[in-house]
């Protein structure tokens, strides 16, 4: 997830902009859009980007199964070693890549993430995906698009467009990881001049 600005500073208290029922409605809408665009979702494979993207992918798979009556393969795609900022920070823990048994060759792969920001996470995901196989097509579903793209990447399915400033942070909380469903908007307080 590349949800937060990289400015130095202290995080101020965040306020919820979306709650659990809002997130559930967005996922239902996205699932219906997927079925409509994919003409039934027969060859769709969902790959969530850890951590919260995996939970969102599983929820989308469940909703797609409700709509279509068929099981939709779901997995996870670790992008850690494909990030372009590895050398800039502390070592990162590798997450799990779990590709469904039928693979991705010739399938419509739908990458799922929680927040779309600079686009660098998705670029890394595309690189990782290229090392695994050759899908027929790749699409992107995100819960929140906060803008500020640094790369020419856009989502095919968006739960909520949430225009932000670079001083703001967007944090997605999901029950599976955080004990509740919410999207929080915060503001980073810039450090005093002597502390920069």
C-alpha positions in Angstrom: 0.0 0.0 0.0 1.3 3.4 -0.9 -1.5 5.3 0.9 0.5 7.9 2.9 2.5 10.9 1.9 6.2 10.7 2.5 6.5 14.1 4.1 8.2 14.2 7.5 5.8 15.0 10.3 3.5 13.9 12.9 0.2 12.2 12.2 -2.8 14.2 13.5 -6.0 12.4 14.5 -7.8 10.9 11.5 -11.5 11.2 10.8 -13.6 8.5 9.1 -14.8 9.3 5.7 -16.3 5.9 5.0 -17.6 3.2 7.4 -18.4 -0.5 7.0 -21.7 -0.2 5.2 -20.2 2.2 2.7 -17.4 -0.2 2.0 -19.8 -3.1 1.6 -21.9 -1.1 -0.9 -18.8 -0.1 -2.9 -17.6 -3.7 -3.2 -21.1 -4.9 -4.3 -21.1 -2.2 -7.0 -17.6 -3.1 -8.1 -18.5 -6.8 -8.3 -21.5 -5.9 -10.5 -19.3 -3.7 -12.8 -16.8 -6.6 -13.1 -19.5 -9.0 -14.2 -20.9 -6.6 -16.7 -17.5 -5.7 -18.2 -16.1 -9.3 -18.1 -19.4 -10.6 -19.5 -19.9 -13.0 -16.6 -16.5 -13.2 -15.0 -15.8 -16.7 -16.4 -12.1 -16.2 -16.8 -11.5 -13.7 -14.0 -8.7 -14.3 -11.5 -8.5 -11.9 -8.5 -5.1 -11.2 -7.1 -4.9 -9.0 -4.0 -1.9 -7.0 -3.1 -0.9 -7.6 0.5 -2.1 -6.8 3.0 -5.5 -5.2 2.7 -5.8 -5.8 -1.0 -5.9 -9.6 -0.3 -8.9 -9.2 2.1 -10.7 -7.0 -0.4 -10.0 -9.5 -3.2 -11.5 -12.3 -1.1 -14.6 -10.2 -0.4 -14.9 -9.4 -4.1 -14.6 -13.1 -4.9 -17.4 -13.9 -2.5 -19.7 -11.2 -4.0 -18.9 -12.4 -7.6 -19.8 -15.9 -6.5 -23.1 -14.6 -5.2 -23.8 -12.8 -8.5 -22.6 -15.5 -10.9 -23.2 -18.7 -9.0 -19.6 -19.7 -9.8 -16.4 -19.7 -7.7 -13.9 -17.1 -8.7 -10.3 -17.9 -8.2 -8.6 -15.6 -5.7 -4.9 -15.3 -4.6 -2.3 -12.8 -3.5 0.6 -11.1 -5.2 3.6 -10.0 -3.2 5.4 -7.0 -4.8 8.0 -6.4 -2.1 11.0 -7.3 -4.3 9.7 -5.3 -7.2 9.3 -2.0 -5.4 11.5 0.9 -6.5 12.0 2.2 -3.0 13.6 -0.8 -1.4 16.9 0.9 -0.9 15.3 4.0 0.6 14.0 2.4 3.8 14.4 -0.4 6.3 14.1 -4.0 5.2 10.6 -5.1 4.4 9.0 -8.4 5.4 8.1 -10.6 2.4 4.4 -11.3 2.0 3.0 -14.4 0.3 2.3 -14.8 -3.3 -0.5 -17.4 -3.8 -1.5 -18.0 -7.4 -4.7 -20.1 -7.9 -4.2 -23.6 -9.2 -5.3 -22.9 -12.8 -2.8 -20.1 -13.0 -3.1 -16.8 -14.9 -2.2 -17.7 -18.5 -4.8 -16.4 -20.9 -7.0 -15.2 -18.0 -8.3 -11.8 -17.1 -6.3 -10.9 -14.0 -7.9 -8.3 -11.7 -5.4 -6.8 -9.3 -7.0 -5.5 -6.1 -5.6 -2.9 -3.7 -6.9 -0.7 -1.0 -5.6 2.8 -2.0 -4.2 4.0 -5.3 -1.8 6.9 -4.8 1.4 7.4 -6.8 0.9 4.3 -8.9 4.3 2.8 -7.9 2.7 -0.1 -6.0 0.7 -1.1 -9.1 3.8 -0.7 -11.4 5.6 -3.2 -9.1 2.6 -5.5 -9.2 2.6 -5.5 -13.0 6.4 -6.3 -12.9 5.7 -9.2 -10.5 2.8 -10.5 -12.6 5.0 -10.5 -15.7 7.4 -13.0 -13.9 4.5 -15.3 -13.1 2.8 -15.6 -16.5 1.0 -13.9 -19.3 -2.6 -13.1 -18.6 -5.0 -12.2 -21.5 -5.6 -8.8 -19.8 -4.9 -7.1 -16.5 -7.3 -4.7 -14.8 -7.2 -2.9 -11.5 -9.8 -2.5 -8.7 -9.2 -0.2 -5.7 -11.3 0.8 -2.8 -10.0 4.4 -2.8 -8.3 6.5 -5.5 -6.7 9.5 -3.7 -5.0 11.0 -6.8 -1.4 12.3 -7.0 -0.2 9.9 -9.6 3.5 9.8 -10.4 3.1 7.1 -13.1 0.4 6.8 -15.9 -1.7 4.3 -14.1 -5.4 4.4 -13.5 -7.9 2.0 -11.9 -10.6 0.3 -13.9 -12.9 -0.1 -10.9 -12.9 2.5 -8.0 -15.0 2.4 -4.9 -14.4 6.1 -4.0 -12.5 8.9 -5.6 -11.2 10.8 -2.6 -9.3 14.0 -3.7 -6.6 14.7 -1.2 -3.7 17.1 -0.6 -0.2 15.7 -0.2 -0.3 16.6 3.5 -3.3 14.3 4.0 -3.1 10.6 4.7 -5.6 7.9 3.7 -5.8 4.7 5.8 -8.0 1.8 5.1 -9.0 -0.4 8.0 -10.6 -3.8 7.5 -12.1 -6.1 10.0 -9.7 -9.0 9.1 -6.7 -6.9 10.0 -7.9 -4.0 12.1 -11.1 -5.2 13.8 -13.3 -2.7 11.9 -14.1 -1.5 8.4 -13.4 2.2 7.8 -11.5 4.7 5.6 -9.8 7.4 7.6 -8.5 10.7 6.4 -5.8 12.4 8.4 -3.4 15.3 8.1 0.3 15.2 8.7 1.5 18.1 10.8 4.8 19.3 9.3 7.7 19.3 11.7 8.9 22.6 13.1 11.7 24.2 10.9 14.5 23.2 13.3 13.4 19.5 13.1 13.3 19.1 9.4 
